[in-house]
Amino acid sequence: MSTLEYDAVVIGAGIAGLYQLYRLREKGYKVKVIEAGTDIGGTWYWNRYPGARVDSQSHVYQYWFSEELNNEWSWSERFPTQPEQERYLNFIVDRCDLRRDIQFETRVKSASYNEDSLRWIITTDTGETFSTQFLISCGGMLSAPVKPTYPGEEKFKGQMFHTARWPREGVNLAGKRVAVIGAGATGIQVIQTIASEVEKLTVFQRTPQYTIPMNNPKLTDADRNAFKKRFHELKEKVLGTYVGFDYDLDPRSWAELSSDEQQQALEEIWADGSLQFWVGSFFEMFVDEEVNKVISDFVRKKIRQRINDPEVARKLIPTEYGFGLHRVPLETNYYEAYNRDNVELICVKENPVEEVTESAIKTADGQVHEVDIIIFATGFDAATGALTRIDIRGRGGRSIKEEWSKEIRTTLGLQIHGYPNLFTTGAPLAPSAALCNMTTCLQQQVDWITACIEFLKSKEKSEIEASESKQDEWVAHHDEISKSTLLAKTNSWYMGSNVEGKPRRLLSYIGGVNTYHQHCRDIVENDYAGFDLR
Ligand code: NA7
């Protein structure tokens, strides 16, 4: 089979990959997007489980490249469902005629850099070979699912699904006995949605979450028009805030408020029913244990009020870590699900799963939980998984998988020293790895990458690579900020602790989207100082 030649190959047709295709094609490059799924959407293609919904407000979770398209689209809710997100992305793809440059049902297996031709050679599971000057990973920060395996699992006669591999045709859960394993953001959405539909729901929870009740009104024409009028303002604003939303951290210091004022401030942002209570409140929450404790107690009290059985409340209310140190899910009637007679909660730390039989899950206390369907909502190999599942070889045959099995390092999450002309989005050590309204950060990274490629062209250069010293400098800066936070002291997927053997480092840059954006701009303004051009 002959080698297919491109200027740029983009891995993944999700939010970042689609936008990267749009931008590079607009500049006249020959681009191919390689996508494992049968259709576009990335996260919003794969995660089609019951109750899947975005946790960012629709008016800031969207593309900003066309006011015209923005005016044509109408969001129905403040926090849209997965089907609506998917429809929106299809609308963009169709209007921009992006599909013709996307190859579906193709997974990139390997990518190796040829130092003589200065090109990446890519192989796929379809047996094709692509050659490209630029390789751009848009494979998602939460796209490599992780799933525990249990003794006896292969004998199970019912159905098993990971939420991130939910079948397109759906699954009939009505009247079934269902187990949900994992109660993070995804598990919570599944549980609250299916509890009233299934005959019996057994939840196997390892770590309880702090949550915020979602305030999700239907949008009126007046709401939509008000947001549309603010298109340019919002587009600018999201890049200048701490986590890429249109709200920002409270400018007041926690200490300057009296205890009553603190409680009042918390009540006010709690009422907004969004992630503002987490990433748009008091920065001290992330660094000061005392402040974190007050806020954690506030949330614990809110949760406790909604659960009838004190023993169930004990299991559902986090005590081992503080509020905001894990990704905080939004929920709707989640706790009320546990007040139902058909829902049972098992804490696997107290009562582990011992085995799966033909028809049941057996726990250490000897109980046999008969189930027809097992749903794994057990998360992802975050930020690194999208890259380490591909055999990527840079200069001298060095491998990202091997290097990151020892230490996870990048240059602003945009390039990796040793891998020229490889650009990454949603990768470690950038806010887009986890601490960002994703559309904000992914578009910002794609714009940076596009400008970088254009810069190379204008200088008549063929290759760009982050120097070792630039990367060292960024890693040191990242660590300095992250080490001052409580997140770095807490086990969570933010620290890689959900994947055995994963080296510990805060995956996401926590200095703020605004600060990160400034660092990216500084590089451009300084003609890419710290990057080697050839
Ligand atoms: P998460 O947030 O990683 O949640 C997965 C949950 O599954 C988490 O609470 C895990 O517990 C739990 N888990 C993992 N393995 C097990 C086993 N063996 N038994 C029981 N529970 C287990 O992934 P989500 O898909 O919910 O959310 C990902 C992101 O999507 C979310 O942050 C948003 O950005 C959208 P642990 O905490 O590791 O003890």
Residues whose N, C-alpha, C, O or C-beta is under 5 A from the ligand:
A	BS01	NA7	P148 I181 G182 A183 G184 A185 T186 G187 F204 Q205 R206 T207 R327 V348 A377 T378 G379 F380 W493 N498
